[in-house]
């Protein structure tokens, strides 16, 4: 419904809307090349914005990747004692994006789903209102929470700018979209696989459930159906914000915390590796009149860059000491350049059998560096698992391990990982396999 008291767009404060869609594999969005038209509403809305063709999440699972996005720091630099078993808390002294926006006069409102976004983990710092669902509800439920809040606050965004943060769960397993999206992309499947049978993929990972190629096709169709269902509700949110006058002067960001795997490299789900399939995420930014419409940037970027980019686009100070850069020069017509830089990612292994991630994560920590078309992955304490790849333009992005052919490059990457991540001393020494 339109606002009762309209304020001219020219005098409105700049609102900020950040939407994160959980576990959204970039290649499954039509905007990123999926031949299925999975995201027509997102495609149309972001036609007046910019798209990053190669945005890399700093971790392959929810908690560390979101903490990195909201702090501008690599997960291992944030100060969380343990990410999974049991989860630690983002330190109160760590500054989050919402806190800086609050200091700049914003009214901050967040609606989230996934357990690791719940208030007890500290990512709600700086929000005036922050509410959660249990994690399994759908986009329509999360939207309704936002709609109810907007109804209760009819003057939102008029005298005080609004920061709206929405965190959706639909493209996370289970892949069980409601009708008609459950049969939208594969109406003829008659095999044994069901959303309930696949569940969170644990039986497939354990080898108890073996999927045939036709089963995987159906699984991908369910996943794409989840994306299309989310896309419908994305548009409904945009329509409501537009009716409230909140999009007339707004910076809108759409991204994801990590990708998803469907058997590539023998992996399923996420939180299991640092392969590109689970690290590449959509990153879309729309700010009419400032961000160049239709721009596609091929410069590799990291999701940590979100925090300084938002601040810079708002002409707010960017804190010192971040592990990230403002992407504003890549988004606007203003002069400036960002030199290509190494792209880093990390995930910790899990040895606690009671941890939620135990059945998926490896037993050792992983760190990676990608520069140009080469990528090196370091496995803590397991040198035979250290790998060097030439990254291909399409999945499978990582193919043959070429570490034996390029020991000098592997050694260089190894030292740079040690420096960037401030790794323990025992990982500074180059494994014997690198010596020429």
PyMOL commands that set and color helices and strands:
alter all, ss='L'
color gray80, all
select helices_A, chain A and resi 9-11+26-28+30-32+40-48+62-71+75-77+97-103+115-117+119-121+139-152+195-198+202-205+213-243+264-266+276-279+305-313+328-331+383-385+407-421+425-427+432-434
alter helices_A, ss='H'
color red, helices_A
select strands_A, chain A and resi 15-21+50-52+55-56+107-112+129-132+162-168+250-255+261-262+268-269+280-281+283-286+295-297+301-302+343-347+366-371+374-379+387-390
alter strands_A, ss='S'
color yellow, strands_A
deselect
rebuild
show_as cartoon
